Amino acid sequence: MIKRIFSVDGMACPHCKKRVEDALTALPGVGSAVADIDSKQVEVCFDESRVTPQQLQEAVEDCGYGFAL
């Protein structure tokens, strides 16, 4: 597992935070995702042999938020 921090654009409330975290943790290979509204970032712990950063990006963008690799 590796840990990386990504920027997320559009998170403004606790509901946004939960949507982003839930979208990421639903992916196979993601151990944890902790979003921070104030910094507009999410820390993701994931198995890079099971999920790619691009898949993380797609999951967040599908929820309506921007995601920077």
N, C-alpha and C positions, 0 to 999 in steps of 0.2 A: 504494500500500500504506500502511496505517496500522498503528500499533502500539498495542495496548491491554493493560492488565493486568486480569485477572479473578480473583476469589476462587474457590477450589475446595475444597469441604468433603469430607473423607474420605480424602485422600491421606495414607498413613502409611509407605510404603516405596518403594524404587526401582521395584518392579513397578507400583505405583499411578502413579508419575510417568510411566513409559513408556506405560501404557495411556492416560492422558490426552493425552500428546503425540502418540501414534499416532492416536488418534481424531480429534484436531484436524487433523493434517497430512494425513489421508486426504481431507479436504474440499477440493473444487475452490476455489481462490482463497486458500487458506492457504499462506503462504510458509514460516512457521516457528512453532513452539510450544515454549516452554521453561518447564517447570514447576519449582517450588521446593517441596520437601516442608516445609521449616521454616516458610516464610511462608504456606504453603497458597495460593499464587498461581500463575498461569500467564500468561506474556507471549506474546501472539499477534500476529504480523504477517500481516495479511490484506487482500485487495482487497475493499473494501466494496461494489463493484459486482457481485461474484460470490458473496459469502457474507455473511450477516447475523449479528449477535451472537446472535440467537435460534437460528440453525442451529448456532452454536458451542455454545450452551447445550445444545441437544438432543443433540449428539454426546457431550458429557461426561456428561450425565444418563443416556444410554443405556448407558454403561459402569458406572453405579452410583454416581456421585459428584455432589455438589451443585455448583451453578455460579451465581454471583451476577453479574448484569449490571452 
